[in-house]
Amino acid sequence: MRYFLLILILLCLNMACSRHIENRHWVKRMIKCKSTWVYFKLDHQIRGKILSYAKGICGYIQVSSNTIILTSTGDTIRVLEMPCYGKIFAKSDSVLVTPVSKPDSIGGVGDIKFDCKVKKTCHAEVTKIQ
């Protein structure tokens, strides 16, 4: 019985270590992908459709929401916006992207599917169109 318990404990520790290594690789990949983002200043309103929306964190520490938008001209951009506005978007919602005078924050919540694919990033306000 003691050996069974010891083996069970070793298996649990092994799974915890492998999960820790997996998480560390995922974090390194996300940091590498975010370092390739190209920030631009939006100077006019853009219409588009939501491809992905990751809600940010609002509170003592604020992290921008991450919205991936397919514009009406066929370009794909990432929009970072502070999440304290209570907005929630669904995939394929029609939206209007409006420039902001200055960025709210520096980073944003990650999106596994688009972090490495979409490079063009801006700070703006996203509003749903009916």
C-alpha positions in Angstrom: 0.0 0.0 0.0 2.9 2.4 0.8 4.4 1.8 -2.6 1.1 2.4 -4.3 0.8 5.7 -2.5 4.4 6.7 -3.3 3.8 5.9 -7.0 0.6 7.9 -7.0 2.4 10.9 -5.4 5.2 10.7 -8.0 2.8 10.5 -10.9 1.0 13.6 -9.6 4.3 15.5 -9.2 5.3 14.5 -12.7 2.0 15.8 -14.2 2.4 19.0 -12.3 5.9 19.5 -13.6 5.0 18.7 -17.2 2.1 21.2 -17.0 4.4 23.9 -15.6 6.9 23.3 -18.5 4.0 23.4 -21.0 2.7 26.7 -19.5 6.2 28.2 -19.6 6.6 27.4 -23.3 3.1 28.9 -24.0 4.1 32.1 -22.1 7.4 32.4 -24.0 5.5 31.9 -27.3 3.0 34.6 -26.5 5.8 37.1 -25.5 7.6 36.4 -28.7 4.4 36.9 -30.8 3.5 40.1 -29.0 7.0 41.5 -29.7 6.2 41.3 -33.5 3.1 43.4 -33.3 3.3 46.6 -35.3 1.5 49.5 -33.6 -0.1 52.2 -35.8 -2.1 55.3 -35.0 -5.6 55.1 -36.4 -6.6 58.4 -38.0 -10.1 57.7 -39.3 -13.1 55.5 -38.5 -13.2 52.0 -39.8 -16.1 49.5 -40.3 -15.6 45.8 -39.9 -16.7 42.5 -38.4 -15.4 40.8 -35.2 -13.3 37.7 -35.8 -12.3 37.3 -32.1 -12.9 39.1 -28.8 -11.0 38.6 -25.6 -12.3 40.6 -22.7 -9.7 42.5 -20.7 -9.3 42.9 -17.0 -10.7 45.8 -15.1 -9.8 46.6 -11.5 -6.6 47.5 -9.6 -4.6 46.3 -12.6 -6.1 47.1 -16.0 -5.4 45.1 -19.1 -6.9 46.1 -22.5 -9.3 43.9 -24.3 -8.1 42.3 -27.5 -10.4 42.5 -30.5 -9.5 41.1 -33.9 -11.4 42.8 -36.7 -11.8 42.1 -40.4 -12.2 45.6 -41.9 -14.5 46.4 -44.8 -11.4 46.8 -47.0 -10.4 43.2 -46.3 -7.5 44.0 -43.8 -7.2 42.3 -40.4 -6.3 44.4 -37.4 -6.0 44.1 -33.7 -7.7 46.8 -31.5 -6.7 47.2 -27.9 -9.3 48.9 -25.7 -9.8 49.3 -22.0 -12.5 46.9 -20.7 -14.2 49.1 -18.1 -16.9 50.0 -20.6 -19.0 46.8 -20.2 -18.8 45.9 -23.8 -19.1 42.3 -25.0 -18.9 41.3 -28.6 -19.7 38.1 -30.5 -18.0 36.7 -33.5 -19.3 38.3 -36.8 -20.8 41.4 -35.0 -20.6 44.5 -37.2 -18.6 47.3 -35.5 -17.3 50.8 -36.0 -13.7 51.4 -34.8 -13.1 55.0 -33.7 -9.6 56.5 -33.0 -8.7 57.6 -29.5 -6.6 60.6 -28.7 -4.1 58.6 -26.6 -3.7 54.9 -25.8 -5.3 53.6 -22.6 -2.6 51.1 -21.8 0.4 49.3 -23.2 -0.6 45.6 -23.4 -3.6 43.5 -24.0 -5.1 40.1 -23.2 -3.7 37.4 -25.4 -5.7 35.5 -28.0 -4.1 32.2 -28.8 -5.5 31.9 -32.4 -4.5 35.3 -33.6 -1.5 36.5 -31.5 1.1 35.4 -34.0 -1.0 35.9 -37.2 -2.3 39.5 -36.8 0.5 42.1 -36.5 -1.2 45.4 -37.2 -2.3 46.7 -33.8 -3.9 50.0 -32.7 -5.6 51.6 -29.7 -9.2 52.6 -30.5 -12.8 52.4 -29.3 -15.0 49.7 -30.7 -18.8 50.2 -31.0 -21.3 47.6 -32.2 -23.4 48.7 -35.2 -27.0 47.5 -35.4 
